[in-house]
Amino acid sequence: MEVEGILVDITSEQYNILREEELSSNILDRRPFLPIYCIDANLAPHHNIFSDLTREVIDRNFSQLTRSGYEEWEEEYFNILS
C-alpha cells in the first residue's frame, strides 16, 4: 500500500520464514526483512524483485477502506490462497 508517496509493506516479514528454495536470490539477498517495511515509493526495491506489481494508493483518511473495498481485498486474498 502507498500513502503520500511512502510504500508500506506489512507482508515483507513472510520472506524470512519461507524456505530458501521457494525464493529467488533477489529476495534471499535482502534478508532479513522487517515486520513492517516503509520506504519512499520511488526508492523501493520491489520493482527489481517482483515482475507482477500492483500499486494500492491510499489517501491519508483511508477513505478507500469501505466495506465493499474490504470485501474486494478479502476475495483477492482467498483467490491467492486457492
C-alpha positions in Angstrom: 0.0 0.0 0.0 1.2 3.5 -0.7 0.3 6.5 1.5 1.5 10.0 0.5 4.4 8.6 -1.5 5.5 6.1 1.2 5.3 2.4 0.4 4.1 0.5 3.5 4.5 -3.3 3.2 3.0 -5.3 6.1 3.8 -8.6 4.5 7.6 -8.4 4.0 8.4 -10.5 7.1 7.0 -13.6 5.4 10.1 -13.8 3.3 12.2 -14.5 6.5 10.3 -17.8 7.1 9.8 -19.2 3.6 12.2 -22.0 2.6 15.1 -20.8 0.5 14.2 -23.0 -2.4 10.9 -21.1 -2.7 12.6 -17.7 -3.1 14.7 -16.0 -5.8 18.2 -14.8 -5.0 16.9 -11.2 -5.2 14.8 -11.9 -2.1 17.3 -14.0 -0.3 20.0 -11.4 -0.7 17.8 -8.8 1.1 17.0 -10.9 4.2 16.2 -10.2 7.0 13.0 -8.2 6.3 11.4 -6.1 8.9 7.8 -6.8 10.1 6.6 -3.5 8.6 8.7 -2.1 5.8 8.4 1.6 4.9 10.3 3.4 2.2 9.8 6.2 -0.3 7.8 4.5 -3.1 10.3 5.7 -5.7 13.2 4.1 -3.9 11.5 0.7 -3.1 13.4 -2.3 -4.4 10.1 -4.1 -5.3 10.4 -3.3 -9.0 13.8 -5.2 -9.0 12.4 -8.2 -7.2 8.9 -8.8 -8.4 7.6 -8.8 -12.0 3.9 -8.5 -11.1 3.3 -5.3 -9.2 0.2 -3.5 -8.3 0.1 -0.2 -6.5 -2.6 0.5 -3.9 -2.5 4.2 -3.3 -4.4 5.2 -0.1 -5.3 8.7 1.0 -4.4 10.0 4.4 -8.0 9.5 5.6 -8.2 5.9 4.4 -11.4 6.7 2.7 -11.0 3.7 0.3 -11.3 1.3 3.2 -15.0 0.9 2.8 -16.9 -2.4 3.4 -17.0 -3.1 -0.4 -13.3 -2.4 -0.6 -12.6 -4.7 2.3 -14.7 -7.4 0.6 -12.7 -7.0 -2.6 -9.4 -7.4 -0.8 -10.8 -10.4 1.0 -11.8 -12.0 -2.3 -8.4 -11.4 -3.8 -6.7 -12.9 -0.7 -8.8 -16.1 -0.9 -8.0 -16.3 -4.7 -4.3 -16.2 -3.9 -4.7 -19.0 -1.3 -6.6 -21.3 -3.7 
